[in-house]
Amino acid sequence: MSQYIVSARKYRPDSFETLLGQDNIARTLSNSIKRGQLAHAYLFCGPRGVGKTTTARIFAKMINCAHPGPDMEPCGECESCVSFQEGRSYCIHELDAASNNGVDDIKALIEQVQVPPQVGKYSVYIIDEVHMLSQSAFNAFLKTLEEPPAHAIFVLATTEKHKILPTILSRCQTYDFNRIGIPDMVRNLRGIAAKEGITIDDESLHVIAQKADGAMRDALTIFDQTVAFCGTDIKYEDVVRNLNVLDYDYSFGMVENFLSGSYAAALSSFDEILSKGFNALHFVAALSSHLRDLVVARTAGLDALLELPDSLKQRYREQAARCPLQFLYDALGVTTACEAGYKAAVNPRLHIEFALMKLSFLTGRTDVSTTPRPVAVPQAAPAPAPAAVAPADKTAVAPKPEPAPVISSGGEAAAEKSPVATPSAPTRQRRAPKTGSALSMSAILQEKEEKPEAEAPVAAEEALPDDDTIRTRWKELVPRYESQPRLASALAKTELRMTEENGVKSVFFSVSNAAQKKWIEDKILRDMENAFREILKSRKVNLHVDDIPEEEPGEKKPYMPEEKAKDLMDKHPEVRAFVADLGLDTK
């Protein structure tokens, strides 16, 4: 049996033309070779599997080729190119800094740098994972890196650029490698599959490319694993089963459940996903990605952002056309919040199931065909006998009262337009379920929609409170605003003024200034009025903020603390002297 070579090594690029996804870097290095403008040190940065070390080897091969082509491509026939292909080149020296990270290793490298190359013009030293060098090793390497011999070129490769010392960065030309895009990966994998005589569909190639997360080496490793599992005829179902990847169908089915409001089907599908061993958090992440792709597919002009095979793009467009944009926006908000709170949840499964139920209720078309076990619902208790104030009954629905009577400027009372509800008015009780049926979600939602906001019933005959009663009960209103000290102080100190017209009392109270008057009228006067009516047990009372008297010319009432301090010092010179002696700040 012939020796097997993995695809990552067998199909490793050997020229800048075959380098994948790094066109800008390949062009820059090619131009520098053509013009003879070679730097003495390069730093290649980027994630794993994107071609950093491969680019360094191609670069070393090109600068040592004895007969380069018109575009400075290596000829592949000279001694330098042949030795490079056979892996015995003495012009290329590779050092793994992860295992050779001490000062002694760098000293040995410095001594080796002094030896000129036997074949070719340059000795290229490739130091992989250079960020693993110790602080002392970096310091020992600085001088040689800055002024190496004319035949020595250093290429440093790292996945963690932020760990490199600034003094090292300043001595190198830095090249940042990008993640390889899914289309480039799919195209490369398709070519390799054709060379190996393997049949594979585009959907399987996209799954492998997405699993690789931008690293071509990972993609080739996954490809070899898939071939070992499936053979030369690879099916999409076998790929998702072998790689333990969630099928697209789960995401499509989940969105269909959300659109129909079938939360029971969504929960059942989630249980099936967990039973197959999939990670719950990965499922939520896949669902978020699916919703994002639906938004992209629904918006014209964003096809470039949809990294999917053509067979799936049409399916996404069809489902996206049935999804309102507001639904997709709200659904993304639910899934991203679910991802963020997953690790902090005490019950992670319940956390996700609750999110799935919220998603099912977004469209307002909840499917409750799967009803829970019948639950006995007690009959509503009869309404209590009329009293001065009837307690609010959550099961009873009272007619929504008209706005409270207000005395108009012309003196006409608006109370005559809004008759007061009496306790004898019929109330609609909650309907009990029929025998053998359950309290379904649809019944609850329907009852919630039909039931208007309930307010406490009002006594049949409301007596008009007298002035003494109003002044006495006013003190009960003040404690409700203790959280706002200035307002509570103004209400406690005010002198009430009352007028009566057409059987309605108008109560006027005063405040400190016009700004406070405007704020009360705009924000809380209505609430204060309702609260005071509740205290008096009468709706025949209206609250008004009394007008602020105009200030005398040249006289301004102090309100702010600094104004009060200034007024105090103006009236009492000894206070001004005291402030001056101690150097106090009155602002």
C-alpha positions as CSV (number, residue, x, y, z in Angstrom):
1,M,0.0,0.0,0.0
2,S,1.4,3.4,-1.0
3,Q,2.1,5.9,1.7
4,Y,-0.9,8.1,2.3
5,I,-0.4,11.9,2.5
6,V,-3.1,14.1,3.9
7,S,-4.7,16.7,1.6
8,A,-3.4,19.6,3.7
9,R,0.2,18.6,2.8
10,K,-0.5,17.0,-0.6
11,Y,-2.2,20.1,-2.0
12,R,-0.2,22.7,-0.2
13,P,0.3,25.7,-2.6
14,D,3.8,26.0,-4.1
15,S,3.4,29.4,-5.9
16,F,1.7,32.7,-5.3
17,E,-0.8,31.9,-8.1
18,T,-2.1,28.9,-6.1
19,L,-2.1,30.7,-2.8
20,L,-5.7,31.0,-1.7
21,G,-7.5,34.1,-0.4
22,Q,-4.4,36.3,0.1
23,D,-4.1,38.1,-3.2
24,N,-3.0,41.4,-1.8
25,I,-0.1,39.8,0.1
26,A,1.0,37.7,-2.8
27,R,1.0,40.8,-5.1
28,T,3.0,42.9,-2.6
29,L,5.7,40.2,-2.2
30,S,5.9,39.5,-5.9
31,N,6.4,43.2,-6.7
32,S,9.1,43.5,-4.0
33,I,11.0,40.5,-5.5
34,K,10.7,41.9,-9.1
35,R,12.1,45.3,-8.0
36,G,14.8,43.8,-5.8
37,Q,13.4,45.6,-2.7
38,L,13.6,42.8,-0.2
39,A,13.4,43.6,3.5
40,H,15.5,41.8,6.1
41,A,12.6,40.8,8.3
42,Y,8.9,40.1,7.7
43,L,6.1,39.4,10.2
44,F,3.1,37.3,9.0
45,C,0.1,37.6,11.3
46,G,-3.3,35.9,11.1
47,P,-5.5,33.1,12.3
48,R,-4.6,29.4,12.0
49,G,-4.6,27.7,8.6
50,V,-4.6,30.7,6.3
51,G,-1.2,30.2,4.7
52,K,1.4,32.1,6.8
53,T,4.1,29.4,6.8
54,T,3.2,28.4,3.2
55,T,3.6,31.9,2.0
56,A,7.0,32.1,3.8
57,R,8.2,28.9,2.0
58,I,7.0,30.2,-1.4
59,F,8.8,33.5,-0.8
60,A,12.0,31.7,0.1
61,K,11.7,29.5,-3.0
62,M,11.1,32.4,-5.3
63,I,14.1,34.5,-4.2
64,N,16.5,31.6,-4.5
65,C,15.3,30.3,-7.9
66,A,18.2,30.4,-10.5
67,H,15.9,30.8,-13.5
68,P,12.7,32.6,-12.5
69,G,9.9,33.2,-15.0
70,P,8.7,36.6,-16.4
71,D,6.5,37.1,-13.3
72,M,9.3,35.8,-11.0
73,E,7.6,32.5,-10.6
74,P,10.1,29.6,-9.7
75,C,11.1,27.5,-12.6
76,G,10.9,24.2,-10.7
77,E,14.0,22.7,-12.4
78,C,17.0,24.4,-10.8
79,E,18.8,22.8,-7.9
80,S,17.2,25.2,-5.4
81,C,13.6,24.5,-6.6
82,V,14.2,20.7,-6.8
83,S,15.7,20.6,-3.3
84,F,12.7,22.7,-2.0
85,Q,10.2,20.3,-3.5
86,E,12.0,17.3,-2.1
87,G,12.2,18.9,1.4
88,R,16.0,18.9,1.6
89,S,16.8,22.6,0.9
90,Y,19.6,24.2,2.9
91,C,18.4,27.7,2.1
92,I,15.3,27.4,4.3
93,H,15.6,27.0,8.1
94,E,12.4,26.6,10.2
95,L,12.4,27.0,13.9
96,D,9.4,26.2,16.1
97,A,9.4,28.9,18.8
98,A,6.8,27.0,20.8
99,S,9.4,24.4,21.8
100,N,12.6,26.4,21.2
101,N,11.8,29.6,23.1
102,G,14.8,30.1,25.4
103,V,17.9,32.3,25.1
104,D,20.2,29.3,24.2
105,D,18.0,28.5,21.2
106,I,18.2,32.1,20.0
107,K,22.0,32.1,20.5
108,A,22.3,29.0,18.4
109,L,20.2,30.6,15.7
110,I,22.4,33.7,15.7
111,E,25.5,31.6,15.2
112,Q,23.8,29.8,12.3
113,V,22.9,33.1,10.7
114,Q,26.5,33.9,10.1
115,V,26.9,30.9,7.7
116,P,26.2,31.9,4.1
117,P,24.0,29.7,1.9
118,Q,25.6,26.9,-0.2
119,V,22.9,27.1,-2.9
120,G,21.1,30.2,-3.9
121,K,21.5,33.8,-2.8
122,Y,19.6,34.0,0.5
123,S,19.1,32.0,3.7
124,V,15.5,32.3,4.9
125,Y,14.8,31.7,8.6
126,I,11.2,31.0,9.3
127,I,10.3,31.2,13.0
128,D,6.8,29.9,13.6
129,E,4.7,30.9,16.6
130,V,7.2,33.6,17.4
131,H,5.0,35.0,20.2
132,M,6.0,32.0,22.3
133,L,9.6,33.3,22.7
134,S,10.5,34.4,26.2
135,Q,11.3,38.0,27.2
136,S,15.0,37.2,27.4
137,A,15.0,35.4,24.0
138,F,13.3,38.4,22.4
139,N,15.9,40.8,23.9
140,A,18.8,38.5,22.7
141,F,17.2,38.4,19.2
142,L,16.8,42.2,18.8
143,K,20.2,43.2,17.5
144,T,20.5,40.3,14.9
145,L,16.9,41.0,13.7
146,E,17.8,44.7,13.2
147,E,21.1,44.2,11.4
148,P,21.4,40.7,10.0
149,P,24.0,39.6,7.4
150,A,23.1,40.5,3.8
151,H,22.3,36.9,2.9
152,A,19.8,36.4,5.9
153,I,16.1,37.1,5.7
154,F,13.8,36.5,8.7
155,V,10.2,35.6,8.4
156,L,8.3,35.5,11.7
157,A,4.8,33.9,11.8
158,T,2.3,34.3,14.7
159,T,-1.4,33.9,15.5
160,E,-1.2,36.4,18.4
161,K,0.3,39.6,17.2
162,H,-0.6,41.5,20.4
163,K,2.0,39.4,22.3
164,I,4.9,40.6,20.1
165,L,7.1,43.2,21.7
166,P,6.8,46.7,20.0
167,T,10.6,46.6,19.5
168,I,10.2,43.5,17.4
169,L,7.3,44.9,15.4
170,S,9.3,48.1,14.6
171,R,12.0,46.0,12.9
172,C,9.7,44.0,10.6
173,Q,7.4,44.6,7.6
174,T,4.0,43.4,8.9
175,Y,1.5,41.5,6.8
176,D,-2.0,40.7,8.2
177,F,-3.5,37.5,6.7
178,N,-7.3,37.3,6.3
179,R,-9.6,34.4,7.0
180,I,-10.3,32.5,3.8
181,G,-13.9,33.1,2.5
182,I,-16.4,30.3,2.1
183,P,-16.6,30.7,-1.7
184,D,-12.8,30.3,-2.1
185,M,-12.8,27.3,0.2
186,V,-15.7,25.6,-1.7
187,R,-13.9,26.3,-5.0
188,N,-10.6,24.8,-3.8
189,L,-12.3,21.7,-2.2
190,R,-14.3,21.1,-5.4
191,G,-11.0,21.1,-7.4
192,I,-9.4,18.7,-5.0
193,A,-12.4,16.4,-5.0
194,A,-12.3,16.3,-8.9
195,K,-8.6,15.4,-8.8
196,E,-9.2,12.6,-6.3
197,G,-12.2,11.3,-8.2
198,I,-14.7,12.0,-5.3
199,T,-18.3,12.9,-5.9
200,I,-19.7,15.6,-3.5
201,D,-22.5,18.1,-3.8
202,D,-22.2,21.9,-3.1
203,E,-24.2,21.8,0.1
204,S,-21.8,19.3,1.6
205,L,-18.9,21.5,0.6
206,H,-20.5,24.5,2.2
207,V,-21.0,22.6,5.5
208,I,-17.3,21.6,5.5
209,A,-16.3,25.2,4.7
210,Q,-18.5,26.7,7.5
211,K,-17.2,24.1,10.0
212,A,-13.6,25.1,9.1
213,D,-14.2,28.7,10.2
214,G,-11.9,30.4,7.7
215,A,-9.0,28.0,8.0
216,M,-8.1,26.1,4.8
217,R,-6.0,23.5,6.6
218,D,-9.0,22.7,8.9
219,A,-11.2,22.4,5.8
220,L,-8.9,19.9,4.2
221,T,-8.7,17.9,7.4
222,I,-12.4,17.8,7.7
223,F,-12.6,16.8,4.0
224,D,-10.3,13.9,4.6
225,Q,-12.4,12.8,7.6
226,T,-15.5,12.9,5.5
227,V,-14.0,10.9,2.7
228,A,-12.9,8.3,5.3
229,F,-16.5,8.0,6.5
230,C,-18.4,8.2,3.3
231,G,-16.0,6.9,0.6
232,T,-15.9,8.4,-2.9
233,D,-19.6,9.2,-3.1
234,I,-20.4,11.8,-0.4
235,K,-24.0,12.7,0.4
236,Y,-25.2,15.7,2.4
237,E,-27.0,13.5,5.0
238,D,-23.8,11.6,5.7
239,V,-21.7,14.8,6.1
240,V,-24.0,16.3,8.7
241,R,-24.2,13.0,10.6
242,N,-20.4,12.5,10.6
243,L,-19.6,16.1,11.5
244,N,-22.4,16.4,14.0
245,V,-23.7,19.5,12.3
246,L,-27.3,20.8,12.6
247,D,-29.2,20.3,9.3
248,Y,-30.6,23.4,7.6
249,D,-34.0,21.7,7.8
250,Y,-34.2,22.1,11.5
251,S,-33.9,25.9,11.2
252,F,-36.4,26.1,8.3
253,G,-38.8,24.0,10.3
254,M,-38.4,26.1,13.4
255,V,-39.2,29.3,11.6
256,E,-42.3,27.7,10.1
257,N,-43.4,26.7,13.6
258,F,-42.9,30.3,14.7
259,L,-44.9,31.7,11.8
260,S,-47.8,29.4,12.5
261,G,-47.6,30.0,16.3
262,S,-47.1,26.3,17.0
263,Y,-45.0,26.4,20.1
264,A,-45.8,22.8,20.9
265,A,-44.1,21.7,17.6
266,A,-41.2,24.0,18.3
267,L,-40.6,22.5,21.7
268,S,-40.9,18.9,20.3
269,S,-38.3,19.8,17.6
270,F,-36.0,21.2,20.2
271,D,-36.3,18.0,22.2
272,E,-35.4,16.0,19.2
273,I,-32.3,18.1,18.6
274,L,-31.2,17.5,22.2
275,S,-31.8,13.8,22.0
276,K,-29.4,13.6,19.0
277,G,-26.6,15.0,21.1
278,F,-26.4,18.5,19.7
279,N,-25.3,21.3,22.0
280,A,-28.2,23.5,23.0
281,L,-26.2,26.8,22.8
282,H,-25.0,25.8,19.3
283,F,-28.6,25.3,18.3
284,V,-29.5,28.8,19.4
285,A,-26.5,30.2,17.5
286,A,-27.5,28.3,14.4
287,L,-31.1,29.7,14.7
288,S,-29.7,33.3,15.0
289,S,-27.6,32.7,11.9
290,H,-30.6,31.4,10.1
291,L,-32.7,34.4,11.0
292,R,-29.9,36.7,9.9
293,D,-29.7,34.9,6.5
294,L,-33.5,35.4,6.2
295,V,-33.1,39.1,6.7
296,V,-30.3,39.2,4.1
297,A,-32.3,37.1,1.6
298,R,-35.4,39.4,2.1
299,T,-33.5,42.6,1.4
300,A,-32.6,43.3,-2.2
301,G,-29.0,44.1,-3.0
302,L,-27.5,42.0,-0.2
303,D,-27.0,38.7,-2.1
304,A,-23.2,39.1,-1.6
305,L,-23.7,38.6,2.2
306,L,-25.5,35.3,1.7
307,E,-22.7,32.7,1.8
308,L,-24.8,29.8,0.7
309,P,-25.0,27.4,-2.2
310,D,-27.4,28.3,-5.0
311,S,-29.7,25.5,-4.2
312,L,-30.3,26.9,-0.7
313,K,-30.5,30.6,-1.7
314,Q,-33.8,30.1,-3.4
315,R,-35.2,28.3,-0.4
316,Y,-34.1,31.1,1.9
317,R,-35.8,33.7,-0.4
318,E,-39.1,31.8,-0.4
319,Q,-39.2,31.6,3.4
320,A,-38.0,35.2,3.8
321,A,-40.9,36.4,1.6
322,R,-43.4,34.9,4.1
323,C,-41.6,36.5,7.1
324,P,-42.5,40.1,8.1
325,L,-39.4,42.2,8.6
326,Q,-40.6,43.2,12.1
327,F,-41.0,39.5,13.0
328,L,-37.4,38.8,11.9
329,Y,-36.1,41.8,13.9
330,D,-38.0,40.8,17.0
331,A,-36.9,37.2,16.6
332,L,-33.2,38.1,16.4
333,G,-33.6,40.1,19.6
334,V,-35.0,37.1,21.4
335,T,-32.4,34.7,20.2
336,T,-29.4,37.0,20.9
337,A,-30.8,37.7,24.4
338,C,-31.1,33.9,24.9
339,E,-27.5,33.4,23.8
340,A,-26.3,36.1,26.2
341,G,-28.2,34.8,29.2
342,Y,-27.6,31.1,28.6
343,K,-24.6,30.6,30.8
344,A,-26.1,32.5,33.7
345,A,-29.4,30.5,33.6
346,V,-30.0,28.0,36.4
347,N,-32.1,25.8,34.1
348,P,-30.5,26.3,30.6
349,R,-33.1,24.1,28.8
350,L,-36.0,26.0,30.3
351,H,-34.2,29.2,29.3
352,I,-34.2,28.2,25.7
353,E,-37.7,26.7,25.7
354,F,-39.1,30.0,27.1
355,A,-37.3,31.8,24.2
356,L,-38.9,29.4,21.7
357,M,-42.3,30.1,23.2
358,K,-41.8,33.8,22.9
359,L,-40.8,33.4,19.3
360,S,-44.0,31.4,18.6
361,F,-46.1,34.2,20.1
362,L,-44.5,37.0,18.0
363,T,-46.9,36.6,15.1
364,G,-50.0,36.5,17.3
365,R,-51.3,33.3,15.7
366,T,-50.7,30.9,18.5
367,D,-51.6,27.3,17.6
368,V,-53.1,25.7,20.7
369,S,-54.2,22.5,19.1
370,T,-52.2,20.6,21.7
371,T,-54.2,21.3,24.8
372,P,-53.0,20.5,28.3
373,R,-54.7,18.3,30.8
374,P,-58.1,19.5,32.0
375,V,-57.8,21.8,35.0
376,A,-60.8,22.5,37.3
377,V,-61.6,26.2,37.3
378,P,-63.7,27.5,40.2
379,Q,-66.8,29.5,39.5
380,A,-66.5,33.2,40.0
381,A,-67.8,34.3,43.4
382,P,-70.9,36.5,43.4
383,A,-70.4,40.2,43.5
384,P,-70.3,41.7,47.0
385,A,-73.1,43.9,48.4
386,P,-72.9,47.6,47.6
387,A,-70.7,49.5,50.0
388,A,-69.2,52.9,50.2
389,V,-66.2,51.7,48.2
390,A,-66.4,48.3,46.4
391,P,-63.2,46.4,46.1
392,A,-61.9,45.8,42.6
393,D,-62.9,42.3,41.3
394,K,-60.4,40.9,38.9
395,T,-63.0,38.7,37.3
396,A,-65.5,41.4,36.8
397,V,-65.5,43.8,34.0
398,A,-67.0,47.2,34.6
399,P,-67.9,49.6,31.9
400,K,-65.0,51.9,31.2
401,P,-65.9,55.3,32.8
402,E,-65.9,58.5,31.0
403,P,-63.3,61.1,31.9
404,A,-63.8,62.8,35.2
405,P,-65.9,65.9,35.3
406,V,-64.1,69.1,34.8
407,I,-65.4,72.6,35.3
408,S,-65.1,74.5,32.0
409,S,-64.0,78.1,31.8
410,G,-67.5,79.2,31.0
411,G,-68.8,77.7,34.3
412,E,-70.6,74.7,32.7
413,A,-70.1,71.5,34.5
414,A,-68.9,68.5,32.4
415,A,-70.1,66.1,35.1
416,E,-73.5,65.9,33.6
417,K,-72.1,64.2,30.5
418,S,-70.6,61.3,32.4
419,P,-73.1,59.4,34.5
420,V,-71.8,57.5,37.4
421,A,-71.9,53.7,37.3
422,T,-74.0,52.0,39.9
423,P,-73.3,48.7,41.7
424,S,-76.4,47.2,40.1
425,A,-74.7,47.3,36.7
426,P,-74.3,43.7,35.4
427,T,-70.8,42.4,35.3
428,R,-69.5,39.7,32.9
429,Q,-68.0,36.8,34.8
430,R,-65.2,34.5,33.5
431,R,-66.8,31.6,31.6
432,A,-66.1,28.2,33.1
433,P,-64.8,25.5,30.7
434,K,-67.2,23.0,29.4
435,T,-67.2,19.5,30.9
436,G,-64.2,17.5,29.7
437,S,-62.4,20.5,28.1
438,A,-59.3,22.2,29.2
439,L,-58.5,25.9,29.8
440,S,-56.9,26.5,26.5
441,M,-54.4,29.2,25.6
442,S,-56.8,30.5,22.9
443,A,-59.5,31.0,25.4
444,I,-57.2,32.9,27.7
445,L,-55.9,35.1,24.9
446,Q,-59.4,35.7,23.6
447,E,-60.6,36.7,27.0
448,K,-57.6,39.0,27.5
449,E,-58.5,40.8,24.2
450,E,-62.2,41.1,25.0
451,K,-61.8,42.2,28.6
452,P,-61.4,46.0,28.9
453,E,-59.5,47.6,31.7
454,A,-61.5,47.4,34.9
455,E,-61.8,50.1,37.5
456,A,-63.2,50.0,40.9
457,P,-67.0,50.5,41.0
458,V,-68.3,53.7,42.4
459,A,-70.9,54.1,45.1
460,A,-74.5,54.7,43.9
461,E,-74.8,58.1,45.6
462,E,-71.7,60.1,46.2
463,A,-72.0,62.8,48.8
464,L,-70.3,66.1,48.2
465,P,-67.6,66.5,50.8
466,D,-67.5,69.6,52.9
467,D,-64.5,72.0,53.2
468,D,-63.4,70.7,56.6
469,T,-63.5,67.1,55.4
470,I,-61.4,68.0,52.3
471,R,-58.8,69.8,54.5
472,T,-58.6,66.9,56.9
473,R,-58.3,64.2,54.3
474,W,-55.7,66.2,52.3
475,K,-53.1,65.2,54.9
476,E,-53.6,61.6,53.8
477,L,-52.5,62.5,50.3
478,V,-49.1,64.0,51.3
479,P,-47.4,60.7,52.4
480,R,-47.9,59.2,48.9
481,Y,-45.3,61.6,47.6
482,E,-42.6,61.2,50.3
483,S,-40.2,60.0,47.6
484,Q,-40.3,63.6,46.1
485,P,-39.4,65.7,49.2
486,R,-40.0,69.1,47.5
487,L,-43.4,68.2,46.3
488,A,-44.4,66.6,49.6
489,S,-43.2,69.8,51.4
490,A,-45.2,72.0,49.1
491,L,-48.4,69.9,49.5
492,A,-48.0,69.9,53.3
493,K,-47.6,73.6,53.6
494,T,-50.2,74.7,51.1
495,E,-53.4,76.5,52.0
496,L,-56.4,75.0,50.2
497,R,-58.9,77.1,48.4
498,M,-62.3,75.6,47.4
499,T,-65.1,76.6,45.1
500,E,-68.4,74.8,44.3
501,E,-70.4,74.9,41.1
502,N,-73.1,72.6,39.7
503,G,-72.5,70.1,42.5
504,V,-68.7,69.7,41.9
505,K,-66.0,70.9,44.3
506,S,-62.9,72.5,42.8
507,V,-59.9,72.4,45.2
508,F,-57.0,74.8,44.5
509,F,-53.6,74.2,46.1
510,S,-50.5,76.4,45.7
511,V,-46.8,75.5,45.0
512,S,-43.5,77.3,45.2
513,N,-43.0,78.5,41.7
514,A,-44.2,78.5,38.1
515,A,-41.8,75.7,37.1
516,Q,-43.2,73.4,39.8
517,K,-46.7,74.3,38.8
518,K,-46.1,73.4,35.1
519,W,-44.4,70.1,36.0
520,I,-47.3,69.0,38.2
521,E,-49.9,69.9,35.6
522,D,-48.0,68.1,32.9
523,K,-47.0,65.0,34.8
524,I,-48.9,64.0,37.9
525,L,-52.0,66.2,38.4
526,R,-54.3,63.6,37.0
527,D,-52.8,60.9,39.2
528,M,-53.1,63.2,42.3
529,E,-56.7,63.9,41.4
530,N,-57.6,60.2,41.2
531,A,-55.8,59.4,44.4
532,F,-57.6,62.2,46.3
533,R,-61.0,61.1,44.9
534,E,-60.2,57.6,46.2
535,I,-59.4,59.0,49.7
536,L,-62.6,61.1,49.7
537,K,-64.6,58.3,48.1
538,S,-66.2,60.8,45.8
539,R,-65.7,61.8,42.2
540,K,-67.2,65.2,42.7
541,V,-63.8,66.8,43.4
542,N,-61.4,68.3,40.9
543,L,-57.9,69.4,41.7
544,H,-56.2,72.5,40.3
545,V,-52.9,74.2,40.9
546,D,-53.4,77.7,42.0
547,D,-51.9,80.5,40.0
548,I,-48.5,81.8,41.1
549,P,-48.7,85.5,42.2
550,E,-46.6,87.8,40.2
551,E,-43.5,89.1,41.9
552,E,-43.1,92.7,42.9
553,P,-40.7,94.7,40.6
554,G,-37.2,94.3,41.9
555,E,-38.2,91.4,44.2
556,K,-37.4,87.8,43.4
557,K,-38.3,85.0,45.7
558,P,-35.3,82.7,46.3
559,Y,-35.8,79.1,45.3
560,M,-32.5,77.5,44.4
561,P,-30.0,76.8,47.3
562,E,-27.5,79.4,46.0
563,E,-30.3,82.0,45.8
564,K,-31.4,81.2,49.3
565,A,-27.8,81.5,50.5
566,K,-27.4,84.9,48.8
567,D,-30.6,86.2,50.2
568,L,-29.6,85.1,53.7
569,M,-26.2,86.9,53.4
570,D,-27.9,90.1,52.1
571,K,-30.3,90.2,55.0
572,H,-27.7,89.2,57.7
573,P,-24.2,90.8,57.2
574,E,-22.8,88.7,60.0
575,V,-23.5,85.5,57.9
576,R,-21.7,87.1,55.0
577,A,-18.7,87.8,57.2
578,F,-18.8,84.3,58.6
579,V,-18.7,82.8,55.0
580,A,-15.9,85.1,54.0
581,D,-13.8,84.2,57.1
582,L,-14.1,80.4,56.5
583,G,-13.8,80.7,52.7
584,L,-17.0,78.8,52.1
585,D,-18.4,78.2,48.7
586,T,-22.1,79.1,48.4
587,K,-22.6,77.8,44.8
